[in-house]
Amino acid sequence: MRLPRSSAGWTIAVFGVLALLMGALGLLWPEAQLRMLGFEVPQSRSAGDYTGTFLTASAMASFNMGVYYLLATATEWRAFFRFTVVFRLVTFAVFTIVVLADVAPDRFFGVALWEGLGAVATAVALRRDARRAAPAPGAAQPARQAPAVAESGRPAPASAGGGSRSAGADR
């Protein structure tokens, strides 16, 4: 896999690697992931408790998302980078609300913060990359050569008069 080619690509790559690793952790050792997030891990679960099923689905989604982010990094898919900024900010808002509403433990706010800071870091990096790519104000633009024109007034084929002389210079 090739390394990211932009600052924004690096922010996406870091998130992708961490999403992939957290997904793998959730699949291999779900109790550790629950403890990290501040959730209780009871000795046994009652009938009808599908916490394990939900955690497996979430972990697999995280693992897959990590792969998607790494693929976007490898291809420098800038539209995807911009898309993630918006939806990671939405995720930050939703996760913050569930903590404030006492639906999730306070430690879960760390996940919200990670999403929000990641979105801001990618947005800043995208802006920085765009400024680097833009020509400096007042910089001379390279001159464009006019295409060669045949006597018919239409553009000449590339092999006919494509040099530095114009088509009528032979007369």
C-alpha positions as CSV (number, residue, x, y, z in Angstrom):
1,M,0.0,0.0,0.0
2,R,1.3,3.4,-0.8
3,L,1.7,6.2,1.7
4,P,-0.7,9.1,1.7
5,R,0.3,11.9,-0.7
6,S,-1.4,14.8,1.1
7,S,-2.0,16.1,4.6
8,A,-5.7,15.3,4.3
9,G,-4.7,11.8,3.1
10,W,-2.7,11.3,6.3
11,T,-5.7,12.2,8.5
12,I,-7.8,9.7,6.7
13,A,-5.1,7.1,6.9
14,V,-4.7,7.5,10.6
15,F,-8.5,7.2,11.2
16,G,-8.6,4.2,8.8
17,V,-5.9,2.3,10.6
18,L,-7.5,3.0,14.0
19,A,-11.0,2.0,12.8
20,L,-9.6,-1.2,11.4
21,L,-7.7,-2.0,14.6
22,M,-10.7,-1.1,16.9
23,G,-12.9,-3.3,14.7
24,A,-10.5,-6.2,15.0
25,L,-10.4,-5.7,18.8
26,G,-14.2,-5.7,19.0
27,L,-14.3,-9.0,17.0
28,L,-11.5,-10.7,18.9
29,W,-11.9,-9.4,22.4
30,P,-15.3,-7.6,22.8
31,E,-15.1,-7.3,26.6
32,A,-11.9,-5.2,26.3
33,Q,-13.5,-2.9,23.9
34,L,-16.6,-2.5,26.1
35,R,-14.4,-1.7,29.1
36,M,-12.4,0.8,27.1
37,L,-15.6,2.7,26.2
38,G,-16.8,2.7,29.8
39,F,-19.5,0.1,29.5
40,E,-20.1,-2.6,32.2
41,V,-19.3,-6.2,31.4
42,P,-21.5,-8.5,33.4
43,Q,-20.5,-12.0,34.3
44,S,-23.4,-13.4,32.3
45,R,-26.1,-11.9,30.1
46,S,-29.8,-12.5,30.4
47,A,-31.9,-14.1,27.7
48,G,-32.8,-11.6,25.0
49,D,-29.6,-9.5,25.6
50,Y,-28.1,-9.1,22.2
51,T,-25.2,-6.9,23.3
52,G,-22.7,-9.4,21.8
53,T,-24.6,-9.5,18.5
54,F,-24.7,-5.7,18.3
55,L,-21.0,-5.4,19.3
56,T,-20.1,-7.9,16.6
57,A,-22.0,-5.9,14.0
58,S,-20.5,-2.6,15.2
59,A,-17.0,-4.1,15.2
60,M,-17.4,-5.5,11.7
61,A,-18.6,-2.1,10.5
62,S,-15.6,-0.4,12.1
63,F,-13.2,-3.0,10.5
64,N,-14.8,-2.4,7.0
65,M,-14.8,1.3,7.5
66,G,-11.1,1.2,8.2
67,V,-10.6,-0.7,4.9
68,Y,-12.7,1.9,3.0
69,Y,-10.7,4.8,4.5
70,L,-7.4,3.2,3.6
71,L,-8.6,2.6,0.1
72,A,-9.6,6.2,-0.2
73,T,-6.2,7.2,1.1
74,A,-4.4,5.0,-1.5
75,T,-6.4,6.5,-4.3
76,E,-6.3,10.1,-2.9
77,W,-10.1,10.2,-3.2
78,R,-10.6,13.9,-2.2
79,A,-14.4,13.8,-2.5
80,F,-14.5,11.0,0.1
81,F,-12.2,13.1,2.4
82,R,-14.7,16.0,2.2
83,F,-17.6,13.7,2.7
84,T,-16.1,12.3,5.9
85,V,-15.7,15.8,7.4
86,V,-19.5,16.4,7.3
87,F,-20.5,13.0,8.6
88,R,-17.8,12.8,11.3
89,L,-19.2,16.1,12.6
90,V,-22.7,14.6,12.6
91,T,-21.3,11.6,14.5
92,F,-19.7,13.9,17.0
93,A,-23.0,15.6,17.6
94,V,-25.0,12.4,18.0
95,F,-22.4,10.8,20.3
96,T,-22.2,13.9,22.4
97,I,-26.0,14.0,22.7
98,V,-26.2,10.4,23.9
99,V,-23.6,11.1,26.6
100,L,-25.4,14.3,27.7
101,A,-28.7,12.4,27.8
102,D,-27.2,9.7,30.0
103,V,-27.7,7.0,27.4
104,A,-24.0,6.3,27.3
105,P,-21.3,6.6,30.0
106,D,-19.2,9.8,30.2
107,R,-16.1,7.9,28.9
108,F,-18.0,7.5,25.6
109,F,-17.5,11.2,25.0
110,G,-14.0,10.3,24.1
111,V,-15.4,8.6,20.9
112,A,-17.4,11.8,20.1
113,L,-14.3,13.9,20.7
114,W,-12.2,11.6,18.4
115,E,-14.8,12.0,15.7
116,G,-15.0,15.8,16.0
117,L,-11.3,16.4,16.2
118,G,-10.7,14.0,13.3
119,A,-13.2,15.9,11.2
120,V,-11.6,19.3,12.0
121,A,-8.1,17.9,11.3
122,T,-9.2,16.6,7.9
123,A,-11.0,19.9,7.1
124,V,-7.9,21.9,8.0
125,A,-5.7,19.6,6.0
126,L,-7.9,19.8,3.0
127,R,-7.8,23.6,3.1
128,R,-4.0,23.5,3.6
129,D,-3.6,21.1,0.6
130,A,-5.8,23.3,-1.5
131,R,-3.7,26.4,-0.7
132,R,-0.5,24.5,-1.6
133,A,-1.9,23.5,-4.9
134,A,-3.2,26.9,-5.9
135,P,-0.8,29.2,-7.8
136,A,0.6,32.1,-5.7
137,P,-1.2,35.4,-6.3
138,G,0.5,37.3,-9.1
139,A,2.4,34.3,-10.3
140,A,2.8,34.1,-14.1
141,Q,0.7,31.5,-15.7
142,P,2.4,29.3,-18.3
143,A,1.6,30.5,-21.8
144,R,-0.7,28.3,-23.8
145,Q,0.2,27.6,-27.4
146,A,-2.6,28.1,-29.9
147,P,-3.4,24.9,-31.8
148,A,-2.1,24.7,-35.4
149,V,-4.8,25.7,-37.9
150,A,-5.1,24.1,-41.4
151,E,-6.0,26.3,-44.4
152,S,-9.6,25.1,-44.0
153,G,-9.8,27.0,-40.7
154,R,-10.2,23.8,-38.7
155,P,-7.6,22.6,-36.2
156,A,-4.9,20.7,-38.0
157,P,-4.1,17.1,-37.2
158,A,-1.3,16.7,-34.7
159,S,1.2,15.6,-37.4
160,A,0.4,18.5,-39.7
161,G,2.0,21.7,-38.7
162,G,2.1,20.9,-35.1
163,G,5.5,22.5,-34.7
164,S,6.4,26.1,-33.8
165,R,5.5,27.4,-37.3
166,S,2.0,28.3,-38.3
167,A,0.2,26.6,-41.2
168,G,0.5,29.6,-43.5
169,A,4.3,30.2,-42.9
170,D,5.3,28.1,-45.9
171,R,3.7,30.4,-48.5
